[in-house]
Amino acid sequence: MTVNSPQPLGSMSERVQEAFAQAVELDGLPRSAFLTRLREEDAALAKEVESLVRFHGAGNGEGRDRALDQVLDQLLDGGHTHLGLERDRHPTLSLPPSLLGEVVGGCKLERIIGAGGMSAVYSAWQGFPPRRVAVKIVRRERLSAAARRRLRVEAEALARLEHPNIARVYAAGSQLIGSRESDPDSPYIVMELVEGAMTITRWADEKQLNARARIALMSTICDAVEHAHRAGVIHRDIKPGNVIVGIDGTPKVIDFGIASVADSTVTAATEGPMGTLAYMSPEQARGSTIDTRSDVWGLGALLYDLLADRPPFDMRDRSLAQHLDRLLHDPPTHITHAASEARGASFVITLPAATDAVLRKALATDPDRRYRGAGELGDELRRLIRGETLLARPDSEWDSLARVTRRHRRSLIAATGIALTVVCALVVSLILLNSERTALAHANWSAYLASISAASGMLDRGDASAAHKNLSAAPEFHRDWEWNFLEQRCDQTSWQLQLPRSQQVYGLDYAADGRTLFVAASGHALALDAQTHQERWRVKSGSTDPWWRVRAVADRGAVFLRLVIGLERVDGNGAVLAWVEDPNINDMDVNAAGDRLFTNSPSGAVERDVNTLALLRTIVAVPALTAFPREMCVAPDGSRIVTGDMGGSVTLFDSENGVVAWSWKTPGIPVEIRGVAFSSDGTRVVACGGPHLVVFDAATGAVLWHLAQSGHLYCSPSFTVDANEVLVATWSETVERYDASNGALIASISGAHSQVWTVVPSPDGTSIAAGCFGARVQVFASNASTDIPALVLDGSAIVSVATSAQKSSASLYAATANGALFAIDRATLAVQRISVDLHVNDVAVAADDTVAVAHDGGVVWLTGDGSVSRSATTSARVHRVGFVSQDKLTAAICADGCEVFFDSASTKEKWMVGDRKKGCSIACDTQDSNVVYIPGGHGGVSVLLNSTSGLQAHPKHMSPEFPITAALSPDRKTLAIGCVMSEGEVSLLDARTFKPRANLPNHRGNVHAVAWSNDGQRIASAAGDDTVRIWHVARECEILTAWRGPCTDLAFDANDALWLACADGRLRVLRANDR
């Protein structure tokens, strides 16, 4: 049992009472003069007195005067009510130490553990049954009838209650306490002692509970209060100080001193508005009749405090009258804003979205709008945590209107004119609110565009980490294709393991079979299953010395190096088989077979038994090394050792006799070598330190290539399994891939978003594992890159790309300027050339995966395996082909200016449209399945063709100027038209009436290709300005320039990957899968 520590108030409250009494006796000018003089003498005192005078004058009648008297009485009473101020305590009250040792109610008082204005609480030892208890005694100075009555109320309330979350009462009574026989008997209560108790808010803060855990804690408190209600007890003073948590983490409701107890002969209910105003319900503050719903309000206020670190209505810098006015009329600040200010964004993330609705219902001014009881509130909190349907609903504008109406009821009744004015003001307010929301939505969208633009620019400059930070700042509800596309470029992670905070991953190594990845981190050594990505085992360090290196050995076990301690040999299950202390070991390595272990030493190296770690021999370099060899590696056959020292030298010597074969030192200012490694065939050595990355001929020491990258800090280099690439970690938060033959940068891999300390390839060459300062192990594909994936087909420009909209279709088709046709697996990017004895000019794919190919002599249709199923001939070369009329017709544009329509099944020619202008793209479907839209081209007019009758017509509405390409939206309601204009634009037409809807005019050249995303929210377009742009259809604006370079054709596949047919001979894929 604990109580709040006393807070001295001095004689301030007495001075307030005295000055207020003088002020109310005066009127008019005398009162003004008195208050002016008081302000000059004591501004704080005058402010409080003026507040009470305004409260006194706000209404007439006996009820208001009585309420004010009760406020003043409580200021001086030292009871439970502090009405927004700290609990007042008279400075002359004392806690006589002579009571220690006294026996009260069979309990020996041992020490005082808390005191208030009315009573003191002692820790005591009860004789029978023997146990430690808390004894609450009315202080001698406060032995009034009211004090006795309050203690009797608390005793009777607690006696009715038996709940694990309510402090239990063991005994109560009164006796003479102290040595003066003239003193009257003092009442006391013997109750449960809560060891190590602290207030619930302090306990939650010390335990760093997130929002969900605090809400769950409150549901337990609600159950305890519901138990009290069922026993006929209303607490009336629920606040942080009256809910404590002991050492065992069990919350306890305490202090029932002002409780209302049903069917009781003793109650404190007639003593005025008692309680703590910051946690007091509106009806309790007014002195009205209360019921269990008053405690519901208190529970809501306590939950608000737990989440926002302050009560719902902050009383700082406010007078009593102002606080009462807010309590009765204003809603509390939205919990998300309050919690964000108090605890930050990381806490708010854990806050369920509907928390504010629950709090507003619990804190409703009208008791009928609250939860019916504490139990119902507890159930609601549990539903809130589980994400289930709630009783509470978010506030609407009508709720705000109702509050304003109640607050101004008299004015509304007094004059209809005023009422109309208020209504007009409310209408204006709603308009302004809507305008504000619109402005906020616009601001959010602008912020999203800014994040996308900044991230794209950062990626163009090669800074994936900065791009990732910009993307992380983008509003989540706007994130779509372009965000996913950029995020995938920022992060090529295939899978990852997140370690506890403050962990740094220093060492990684794969077992020989590639199935296990061993990890050495600051405080953990662990093994991961490389196939399931799950932990096999983990060992936690008992000291601050980190695991620094790890090497897999022949029996699927590993050797771990702990810095400043030594080596540990473990088996495949993590069991320690051997260990040796040696604080001088900084690095180690094993041969390719994993059966020989070498460690560095000041003179060169040491060979140890790979199983027992026993020292076998010391290898002394001859001539001696010039500095301590911090880094080392062993040739695959174990015959040579390379060291890198702190003076910037790389040295290779014989592992048998120590004879140095060659040595190299970094030019200029020496830098510490931070990694060395042999190639898998033992013919080359790579080393790095600071900005230097060097590859040597292992036999001669000749430098094959040397990079000195200013601003780079390299570490942990290695060769890929095939020795074709060099992998190296950087402190620029990337893993870089270099051509092992010449040092050309192949790609940068991003996704770590923190400094990378170590990197190692998998034995099968498919993956690259990296250890990061950000407490993560991240695994990337061996071909990962921040660059957009690009496939080279036959080296010539790619003129056409086509894919089916069916997810079941695995292939995409592309045609090149050399007349070749290729099929590309969309998942693996595997390329297969389709052998057709034709010069292919264009390709199209139907929904059933039928492939139509345009060639110099007509059109052929291919089956899924690439064989020709049927064909049609034309008198002129066909340079464009496509499916229309829901794939029933195949359209072919010929070199003679005609567009021919064939029956896709029979290949019979059905219709022909002449005068097709140069540069026109193929026809496309419209909302009417029987009508086909044919772009007019440069200088031409668009045509509508009835695919059933062959009738031709022109659109009634003015079409965009010179449309050359068209595409129908997935919902068949909108046509996207690419146009020939001086500044190029994409136009949107109604797919039924062909009436223009919008123009998207940011291109600076003819738009010759357009494509819709699968959800119809985005359009991609390629133009003569050598850009590919992404447009937001609903907002009619450009979101992103996705690619810069000549692009002849583009298409979205069924997974919303955007494929670009580029004039540089590369087929590029822009993936945007939501991971």
GUFITOR-530682 format. One record per residue (C-alpha): x, y, z; residue in one letter. Coordinates in steps of 0.25 Angstrom, whole numbers, plus 5000, padded with zeros to 4 digits. Each point is the difference from the previous one (the first is absolute). Example, Ala and Ser with C-alpha at 12.3 -4.5 7.8 and 13.67 -1.06 7.14 Angstrom:
! GUFITOR-530682
504949825031A;500650144998S;
! end
This chain:
! GUFITOR-530682
500050005000M;500650144996T;499550145000V;500450124993N;501250085007S;499550135006P;500250134993Q;500150125008P;499150124996L;500250095012G;499050115003S;499750034985M;498649935001S;499750085013E;500450134993R;499149974988V;498849975009Q;500250135008E;500250094988A;498849944993F;499150025012A;500450155000Q;499850014985A;498649945000V;499650105011E;500350124990L;499350044987D;500350094988G;501150095001L;500549965015P;500149864995R;500850044988S;500950095008A;500249885010F;500449914989L;501050104993T;500750025014R;500049855001L;500749984987R;501150105003E;500349925013E;499949864995D;499649974985A;499849855002A;499150025012L;499250104993A;499849914988K;499549895008E;499050095008V;499550064987E;499749864995S;499249975012L;499350134999V;499649984986R;499649855003F;499150065012H;499450114991G;499749904988A;498749965006G;499150045011N;499349915010G;500349925012E;500549884992G;501250084994R;500350065014D;500049875006R;500949944989A;501050115002L;500049985015D;500449864998Q;501150034990V;500650105011L;499849905011D;500749894992Q;501250104998L;500250005015L;499549865004D;501349924996G;499149894996G;499949934987H;499650114991T;501150094994H;499250064989L;501150024990G;501050045010L;501049915007E;499549935013R;500050115011D;500749965013R;500150105012H;501550035003P;499849975015T;499549864998L;501049905006S;500249854999L;500449965015P;501149904999P;499549955014S;499049924993L;501049914995L;500049875008G;498650025005E;499049884998V;498850044993V;498949904997G;501049895003G;501050064991C;501450055004K;500350134992L;501450004994E;500150114990R;499250114994I;499849984985I;499050114996G;499250125005A;498950094996G;499350115006G;499049915008M;500849885003S;501349935000A;500349864995V;501049915007Y;500749874996S;499749905012A;500249865004W;498749925004Q;500249905011G;498949914996F;499949954989P;501550044999P;500250094988R;500450144996R;498850104998V;499750154998A;499350075011V;499350134997K;499750095012I;499350135001V;501050115004R;499850065014R;499950144994E;498849954991R;499249925010L;498750074995S;498649944997A;500350014985A;501349935001A;499549885009R;498849994990R;500949994988R;500949895006L;498749925004R;499550024986V;501449944994E;499949895010A;498649964997E;500350014985A;501249915000L;499349905009A;499049984989R;501149974990L;500849884997E;500750024987H;501549974996P;500150144995N;499450075012I;500850025012A;499449915011R;499650055014V;500349915012Y;499550075012A;499550145004A;499750075013G;500450115009S;500950015013Q;500850095008L;501350024992I;501150085007G;500450035014S;499050115003R;498849945007E;499250124998S;500049984985D;498849934994P;500049874993D;500650004986S;499349924989P;500949914992Y;500049904988I;500949884999V;500149964985M;500849934990E;501550064998L;500450014985V;501549985000E;500850104992G;498750074995A;500050114990M;498950074993T;499549934987I;500550124991T;501449995006R;500149854999W;499550004986A;501150114996D;501149925007E;499649874993K;499950084987Q;498749944997L;499450034986N;498650054998A;499449864998R;500649955013A;499550125008R;498649984994I;500149855004A;500450055014L;498850095001M;499049894996S;500549935013T;499750125008I;498650014994C;499849865005D;500350045014A;499250125000V;498849924994E;500249905012H;499850125009A;498850054993H;499349875001R;500350005015A;499350145001G;501350085001V;500350124991I;501450055002H;499850144996R;501550034999D;500749924989I;501350064997K;501549964998P;500350015015G;498949915004N;500449894990V;501349945004I;500949884995V;500949925009G;501349924997I;499249894994D;499350084990G;498649995005T;499250135000P;499250035012K;498950105002V;500150075014I;499550125008D;498549985001F;499950125010G;499050084992I;499249884994A;498549995000S;499649875006V;498649954998A;499149975012D;501050065009S;499750085012T;501350084998V;500450074987T;500850124996A;499050044989A;499450125007T;501450075002E;499950074986G;500749974987P;501249915005M;501049944992G;501250054991T;499450104990L;501049964989A;499449865000Y;498650045005M;498849974991S;499150134996P;498849965009E;500949975012Q;500750144998A;498650064999R;499649945013G;498949924993S;499649865003T;501049904995I;499949854997D;501049894995T;500250084987R;500750115007S;501149895003D;500049974985V;500350154997W;501249985011G;500549884993L;500050074986G;500850115006A;501049905006L;500149934987L;500250144993Y;501150035010D;500749874998L;500150034985L;500250155000A;500850025013D;498950105004R;498550005004P;499050034989P;499950145005F;501350075003D;499850105011M;501350074999R;499950154998D;498549995002R;499150055011S;499049915007L;498850074993A;500749984987Q;500349855002H;498649985005L;499550064987D;500949914992R;499649885007L;498550024998L;500150044985H;501249974993D;500549864995P;501549965003P;501150024990T;500149884990H;500849895007I;500949994988T;500450145000H;500250005015A;500749875000A;500950044989S;500450135007E;500349925013A;500649874995R;500450024986G;499649934987A;500649865003S;499049995012F;498850054991V;500349894990I;499549905011T;498750085002L;498849934995P;499350094989A;498750005008A;500550045014T;499550144999D;498649964997A;500149915012V;500550115009L;499050104995R;498949905004K;500649985013A;500250155003L;498650044994A;499450125008T;498749935000D;500049875009P;499049944990D;501050014989R;501149925008R;500249865002Y;498949945009R;501149955010G;501449975002A;499949864996G;499450044986E;501250104999L;501049885003G;499349924989D;500150114990E;501550025003L;500349854998R;499250014986R;500850124997L;501349935002I;499549884992R;499550094988G;498649965002E;498750084998T;499850105010L;498850075007L;500750134999A;499950084987R;500950124996P;499450145002D;499350064988S;499750144997E;498749985007W;500649975013D;500850135000S;498750074996L;499349945012A;501150045010R;499950144995V;498550005000T;500049955015R;501050115004R;499250114994H;498649955003R;499650135007R;500450094989S;499349914989L;498750015008I;500150155003A;500050054986A;499749934986T;501050104994G;501149955008I;499749864997A;500050034985L;501350065002T;500649885007V;499449914989V;500750094990C;501350005007A;499949855001L;499849984985V;501250094998V;500849925010S;499649874993L;500450064986I;501350055006L;500249865006L;499849944987N;500950104993S;501149975011E;499849854997R;500250034986T;501250085002A;500549895009L;499849904990A;500750094989H;501150025010A;500249855002N;499949974985W;501150114998S;500849945011A;499949864993Y;500450064986L;501250075007A;500449875007S;499949924986I;500850114993S;501150015010A;500149855001A;500149994985S;501150115000G;500849935011M;500049874992L;500450074988D;501250055008R;500349865006G;499550035014D;499149895003A;500050025015S;499650154998A;498949954990A;499549905010H;499950115011K;499150094991N;499149884996L;499849975015S;499550145002A;499049994989A;498549995006P;499749855000E;498550024994F;500650054987H;501149894998R;499749934987D;500749954987W;501150115000E;500349995015W;500249854999N;500850014987F;501050105007L;500049925013E;500449874993Q;501250084994R;500350055013C;500049865007D;500449874992Q;499949925013T;499549864997S;499849965015W;500650065013Q;500149975015L;499850115010Q;500949995013L;499750075013P;500350155000R;501450045002S;500649884993Q;501050014989Q;500349884991V;501549994998Y;500249864994G;499349904991L;500349874993D;499249894993Y;500249865003A;500649924988A;498649954996D;499450145000G;498949955009R;500550085012T;500450145002L;500850035013F;499950145006V;501050075010A;499450125006A;500250095012S;499249925010G;499649884992H;500649884993A;498949934991L;499849914988A;498950024990L;499349904991D;500350064986A;498849934994Q;498950035010T;500750135005H;499749955014Q;501050005012E;500649865003R;500650055013W;500550125007R;500950035012V;500050135007K;501250065006S;500250025015G;501050114998S;500250134992T;501149934991D;499549974986P;500049884991W;500950064989W;500349894990R;499449864996V;500549904991R;499249874996A;500849875001V;500049864994A;499049945009D;498950104998R;500450075013G;500750135001A;501150085008V;499650135006F;501050115004L;499750085012R;500850135000L;500950025012V;499649865005I;500449894990G;499449884992L;498849915001E;499749884992R;498649964999V;499349884993D;498850014990G;499050025012N;500850115007G;500649925011A;501450045004V;501049894997L;501350085004A;500450145003W;501450075002V;500350135006E;500950104992D;499750155000P;501050024989N;499249934989I;499350104991N;499749924988D;500049854995M;499849924987D;499949854996V;500449944987N;498949964990A;499849865006A;499850065013G;500949915007D;501250095003R;499950135009L;500950115000F;500050135009T;500850135000N;501150035009S;501050115002P;501149934993S;499149944989G;499049895002A;499749885009V;499449864995E;499149945010R;499249865000D;498750034994V;499349915010N;500750025013T;500650144997L;501349965006A;501250074994L;500749924990L;501150094995R;500450154999T;500350064987I;501050115000V;500150094988A;501450024994V;500350114999P;499250055012A;498750074998L;500150155002T;498650025007A;499049915007F;499349924990P;498550035004R;499449934987E;500449864994M;499549904991C;500549864995V;500149954986A;499049894996P;501149895001D;500550065013G;501450024995S;500150155000R;499550115010I;499750144997V;500050115011T;499650145000G;500550095011D;499750135007M;501150074993G;499449984986G;500849884995S;499549874994V;501049895001T;500049854994L;500949905007F;500149845000D;499249935010S;501049905002E;501350085002N;499550145001G;500950054988V;499350134995V;499849994985A;499550154998W;499550125007S;499350134996W;499750125007K;498950114998T;500550124993P;500050135006G;499550015015I;500049865005P;498649955004V;499649875008E;499749884991I;498549965003R;500049874993G;500749904991V;499549874992A;500549904990F;499249974987S;499449855000S;501149964991D;501150065008G;500650084989T;499650145005R;499950085013V;499150125003V;500350105011A;499350135004C;500250115010G;499450145001G;499850044985P;500949894994H;499549884994L;501149914993V;500149874993V;501449934999F;500649884993D;500149915011A;501349944994A;500850134997T;499350105008G;499850084988A;498850105001V;499049964990L;499150125003W;499950115011H;498850095003L;500250125009A;498650055002Q;500050135007S;498950005010G;499949855001H;500349915012L;500249864996Y;500049875009C;499849854999S;500349974985P;499849874994S;499949934986F;498849934995T;500049854999V;500350014985D;501150115003A;499450094989N;499650115010E;500550075012V;499050035012L;500350105010V;499350075011A;500050155002T;499750105010W;499150074990S;498949895004E;500249924987T;500649874995V;500850024987E;500249914989R;501350024992Y;500549924987D;501149925006A;500850014987S;500150154998N;499350075013G;498850054992A;498850035009L;498949904996I;499050045010A;499750065014S;499149925009I;499150085010S;499149965011G;500850005012A;499850155003H;501150005010S;501549974999Q;500349864995V;501149935008W;500249874993T;499549934987V;500149854996V;499549934987P;499249875001S;500849874996P;499049984988D;500250144995G;498550055001T;500150085012S;500850115007I;499950015016A;500350145006A;500250035015G;499550145004C;500250105011F;498550015000G;499949875008A;499649924987R;500549894992V;499550024985Q;500149914989V;499950054985F;500049934987A;501349984994S;499650094988N;499450115009A;500150144995S;499450145003T;500050014985D;498749974992I;500249854995P;500350004985A;500149894990L;500850004987V;499349924990L;500750004986D;500750145002G;499150074991S;498950105004A;498849945006I;498850044992V;498849935007S;499649945013V;498749925003A;499449925011T;498849935004S;499150065012A;499849865006Q;500949985012K;500149854996S;500850044988S;501549995003A;500550064987S;500250144994L;500450024985Y;500950104994A;500450034985A;501350074996T;500450084988A;500849884995N;498649934998G;500249905011A;499049965010L;500349965015F;499249945011A;500450055014I;499649935013D;499450115009R;500449945013A;501449954997T;500450104988L;500449884992A;500150034985V;499649914989Q;500150034985R;498849954992I;500449944987S;499150054989V;500550014986D;499550144999L;500450155002H;499250045012V;499550145000N;499050005012D;499449905010V;498750005008A;499449905010V;498549975002A;499449965013A;500149854997D;501550024998D;499949994984T;501150084994V;499850084987A;501350044993V;500150114989A;501049974989H;500450054986D;498949904993G;498950015010G;499649945014V;500249875006V;499449955013W;500849915010L;499749905010T;500550015014G;501349914996D;500350104989G;499549914988S;499250074989V;498549965001S;499550084988R;500350124991S;499550114991A;500750074989T;499950154996T;500550084988S;500950095008A;500949985012R;499350005013V;500750095010H;499050005012R;499049895005V;499049995011G;498849935006F;498650085000V;498649975002S;500349925013Q;501049924992D;499049954989K;500750094989L;501550024997T;500450144995A;501250024991A;500550134995I;500749994986C;501150084994A;499050044989D;499250085010G;498849905002C;499649945013E;499549864998V;499149925010F;500149855000F;499149905007D;500949955010S;499549854999A;499849994985S;501150104996T;498950054990K;500150154996E;498850075005K;500250154999W;501050104995M;500250155004V;500850084990G;500850135001D;500749965013R;501150115002K;501449975003K;500449985015G;498649945004C;499949905010S;499049885000I;498550015002A;499449975014C;498749965007D;499050105006T;498949995010Q;499149944989D;500549864997S;499650024985N;500750134998V;501550024997V;500750135002Y;501150034989I;501050115003P;500150104988G;501450025001G;500950124996H;499050094991G;498949895000G;498649995007V;499649895009S;499149904996V;498949915007L;499849874994L;498849915003N;500749865000S;498749934997T;499550084988S;501350074995G;499350145001L;501050115002Q;499750135007A;500850125006H;499850035015P;499050115003K;500950085009H;501350074997M;501149895001S;501350045005P;501050064990E;500649894992F;499849875008P;501049904997I;499849895011T;498949965009A;499849905011A;498749965007L;499950005016S;499849875007P;498550055004D;499850034985R;499550145004K;501250094995T;500950014988L;501450055002A;500550064987I;501450044997G;500150124991C;500950074990V;500250145005M;501150105002S;500049975015E;499449864999G;498949965009E;499249885005V;498550034998S;498949925007L;498749984993L;498649945004D;500149864994A;498550004997R;499850154995T;501450034997F;499950135007K;501350065005P;500149995015R;501550045003A;501350044994N;501349965006L;501050094993P;501449995006N;500749924989H;500950084990R;499849914988G;499049914993N;499449905009V;500149874992H;499749895011A;499050005012V;499649895009A;499149985012W;500349945014S;499249885004N;499150085010D;499850124990G;500650105009Q;501350024993R;500450034985I;501449984995A;500450084987S;501250004991A;500350124991A;501050064991G;500650085011D;500749875004D;499249995013T;499149905006V;499050065010R;499049955010I;498750085001W;498949995011H;498749994993V;499050055011A;500950125003R;500450034986E;501450025003C;501449954997E;500649925012I;501349954995L;501050004989T;500349855001A;501049994989W;500950104991R;500449944987G;499449974986P;498849905002C;499249954988T;499049925007D;499549965014L;499049915007A;499549965014F;500049855003D;499049935009A;500950035013N;500150154996D;501449994996A;500350104989L;500849954988W;500750104991L;500549974986A;501250094999C;500750054988A;501449975006D;499749854999G;499649975014R;498649955005L;499850075014R;499149965011V;499550095010L;499449915012R;499150065010A;499549885008N;499550045014D;500949935009R;
! end
